[in-house]
């Protein structure tokens, strides 16, 4: 091996790439992280699952992170019956999730691996692609995500609200006394609401979100993002592996994308731990096989929620109401669903 050669080169210094680098370093590998072009500044709310918190704690990235715990999640639909509630105590965890800003999380991770960062493409025995996606199957949703920071009266506490509307799901996540809004809408309506006067926006939000989360009184940092599902055809290539957004890009409903990527990163380090050759085909094939179930389940669930919980017809509302009512009446499936979203297919965290 050449003196300058790394065991592993991670391409992408976002949270997933940095998590992979930290975990691989802890596993004893010489790791370099190649920084991609800096993302434009802006508010981007992220819901970390309890499983992701455990990963961050093990990597040393949790300490000092500004994150608001979600103690309960209320799920309802606009214009119809049916409601259910998930509680942390029922799921046997201190919190169902934690809301932070993508930029804050990225800076925490980049500080953790600061000595591994490089702007050069170095030779390595294995390359981990953690950003960008190619050779992928793609499906574009007829929706955009309107993201914003909303002040409400009373202020947000520790409850998240997921609201299914005829136009798409709407999430209000507690973040430092405010609500992080992720509202999926038809593209033209999303653009119009992003640019309209504040009062018009707040009135539309109040109508769509209902009263449970309080009255919206101020909005900041409105941005719009197209939504797409991309899944790479294979997670591995010769001496290369694809994780996080380089492997799959998901619809934001249920907040599974980053959490799935962090599990990708953690499991990769465990799969390579003890391997004398990190780029060996058999090692990477075993890793890809181990991630198949978790990734497929997350992709199917988010796609089903994005498609199946849309529509404003009487039949669509009745179907949504029946599903939510059944989930509310059956604690065992509700607990199973909550823990599956937090930890993936693992029986234990």
N, C-alpha and C positions, 0 to 999 in steps of 0.2 A: 504494500500500500504506500502511495506517495505521502510525503510528510504533510502536504497541504490538503490531502484528501480527507473528507469527513466520512463518518459511517453513514450519516443520514443528512440530506439537505431537505429542509422544509420550505416549500414555496408558498409564501403568504403569511403575513404577520398579524392576521386577525386573531380573535379569541381561539378558534379551532386550531389554527396553525401553531400558535404559541402554546396551547395546551398540549399538543402532540410533542412539541420540542421539549417542554419541561418534563413530560412523562418519559420520553425517550432518554433524556439526559439522566433522569433519576434511575433509569434501567441500565445505565453504564455506557451509553453510546456517546461518541463525539458528534455533536449536532451543530448545524448552522441553519439559521433562519434567514431566508432572502425576503427582504421587504418589497412588497408590491407598491404601486403608486398610492399615495395617501388618499383615503376616501374623502369626499367633500364633507365639511362640517354640517351638522344638523342633528336634530333630535330624532333618535331611533330607539323606541322602547323595546326592551328585551325582557321576556319572562323566563327566568331560570327555574327549572324544576328542583325539587328537593334532591333528586339524584345528581343533578348538575352541581348543586352546592357541595355535596360530598366529594365530587371529583375536584372542585376548586379547593376545598379544604386540604385534600391529600396533596395537591400540587403547591400549596402555599399562596394561592391567588385569591382566597376569600377575605383574608384579614384586611380591614380598612375599606372594603368595597361598599359604596353607598347603594343599598338595596332595601326596598320596602317589602316586608313579608306579606304574603297573601294567606290569610287564615281561613277564608271561605270563598267559594265561587257560587254566584247565583246565575242560573241559566234560565232564560225565558224566551218567549217569542212575541213579537209585536202583532197585535190584531187577532190574537187567538188564545185559547186556554193552554195550560201546560207549563209547569215550572219545576225545577229541581235545584237542590243545593248540595254542594260538596263542602265538607268541613274537615279541617286538618285532623281534629281529634278522631273522627270516624275512620280516617285513613291511617291512623297510627303514626302521624308525623308531626313535627312542630309547626310546619307550614306547608301549604300545597305548592308554593312557589315564591319567587322573589323578583321584584321588578327593578330593573336598573336601566341605564342608558348604554347603548352599544359603545359609544365613545369612552365612557368611564370604564367599562369592562375591558376594552382593548388596551387602554393605558395601564390598567392594573397588570395585565398579562405581559405587555411589552416591558414593563419595569422588571418583571420576574425573570425574563429571558434576555435582558438588555445586552449581556456579554456575548450572546449567540447571534445577534443581528448583524447582517451584512448586506451590502448593496450589490455584491458580485455573485455571479453564478459559479460556484465552486464544484469541482469534481466530487462525486460521492458514490458510495456503494449502493445506496438506495435513495430515491427521491420521493418525498411525500408531497403531493399536490393538495393544497388546502383552500385555494381560491380559484375562481373561474371554472367553467365547465365546457367541455367539448365532447364530440361524439356522443351526443345525448338524444334521447327521445324527449320531445317537447310538446306540451299542451298549454296553450294560452287561454286563460280564463277571460270571460267577458266582463271583467271587473278590474278596478284599480283600488289600491288601498290608500285611504286618506288618513294620514297620521298627524296627530296634534297633541298639545298639552292643554288640558282643560281644567280650569278652576271651577269648583262647584260650591254650592251652599246647601247643606253643611259640607265642610271639607272632606275629602276622601280619607278613609281610615284604613282598614285591612281587608276589605271585601272587593273582589273582582266581579264585574258584571259582564256576562256574555249574552248578547241579545240577537236572536235570529229574526231578520226582517225579510220582506219580500224581495229586497234588492241584494241581500247578502248579510253575513254576520257582522256584528258590531261588538267590539270589546272595549270596556272601560277598566283599566288596571290601576290600582292605587300606586302612586309614586310621590313620596315626600309631600303628602297633604293635598296633592292634586290627582287628576286622572290622566293617565296616558291613553289616548284614544287611537284605536285601529279600526277603521270603518270601511268595509268593502262595499263598493258602489259601482254602478255602470260608469264607464270612463267619462262621458260628458258631464254627468251629474257630479262626479268627484272633482273634476276640474272647476266646475262652476262654484261648488261649495268651498273649495280651497281659496277662491279669489273674491267671494262675495263679502259684503259688509258683515262685521262681527255679529250684529243683532240677528241678521238673517240666518247666519250659520248657527247661532245658539238656539234659535227657534226651531230650526230643522232638526238639530241634534236632540233637543228636548222631546220633540214629537217621536222620533225614532227610538230613543233610549228609554222612554218611560220615566217614572218618578223615583224608582228605587235607589238610584245612585245620587239623588239630589238634583237641584236645579243648576244647570250650567250658567255661569255668570261671566266668564272670560275665557278666551282661547288664544293660544300662542303657537307659533312655529308650525303652521299648516304646510304639509307637503303631500305630494301624490306620487305613488309608485305603481307601475304596472305589475300585474300578478301573473305568474307563470309556474307551471310544474315542469321541472327538468330532471331527468334521471339518466345518469351515465350508463351506457350499455354494459360496461364491466368496471369493477372497482380496481382492477390491477392491470399492469402492463409489465414488460420486462424491466425488472429492477425499479419499479415504480408502483405507487399505490395512491388512490384518490379518496379523500375524506371530506366531510363537511359539504360546503357548497360546490366543491369540485366533483362530488359524487351525486348530490341531489339538492335541488332547490324546491322548497315546498310552499304551499299556500300558508299564510300566517295564522289561519284559524287553529285554535288550540295551542299555538305557540310551540310547535314541535321542532322547527328547523334547526336552531342553534343547539338545542338539547340533544338532538340526534347526532349532530356533528361532534359535540363534546364526548359522547359515548363512542363515536368512531375513533376519536383521538386516544381516549383512555384504553380502549380494547386493542388498538394497534400496538401500543407500548407493551401491554401484557402479552400479546402474541409474539412480539419480537424479543421479549426478555429472555436472555440466555442463548439466543441464536448467535452462532459464530459468524454468520453471513446474513445481514439484515435484508439483502435484496434477493435471497434465494427463492426460487419460484415456489417451492413446496411450502415455505413459511408464509408467503404472501397469499397463496391459494387457501391455506387454512384460515388465515385472517378473513379473507373475503367470504368464505363459507360461514364463519362465525357471525358475521354482521348481516347476513341475508334476511333472517327472520325479523330482526328489529327494524331494519330499514323498510322492508316490504310492508310491515304492519303500520308504521308511522305514515308512509306514503298513502296507503289505502284509506286509513282513518281520516286524514286531513282532506283528501280528495273527496271522500264520501260526505264529510261535513260541509265542504264548500259547495258541492253540487246538490246534495240531498236536502239541505235545509234552506234552499232558496225557493222562490215562487210565492205569489200572493193569492193563488186560487184557494177556494174553500177546501178542496181535497188536500192541497199542500199544507195548509194550516192544520187541518185535522190530523194528518200524518205526523207532523212535528209535535203537536200537542199530545198525541198518543205515546210517542216515543219518550217525551220528557216526563209524562205522568208515570209511565211504566218504570222508568229509571228512578223516579222519586219514591215509588212504592217498594222497590226491591233494593235493600241496602247492600246485599252481597255483590250484585253486579255493579252497583255504583262504586263500592270500595275497590273492586277489581279494576274498573275503568280508570279511576283516579290513580291507583298505584301503577298501572300500566303506562299511563302518560308520564309519570314521574321517573320510573326506573327502567322502562323498556321491558323486555321479556324476563329479566332476572327476577327470581322469586324474592331475593333479599337485596337491599341496597349495597 
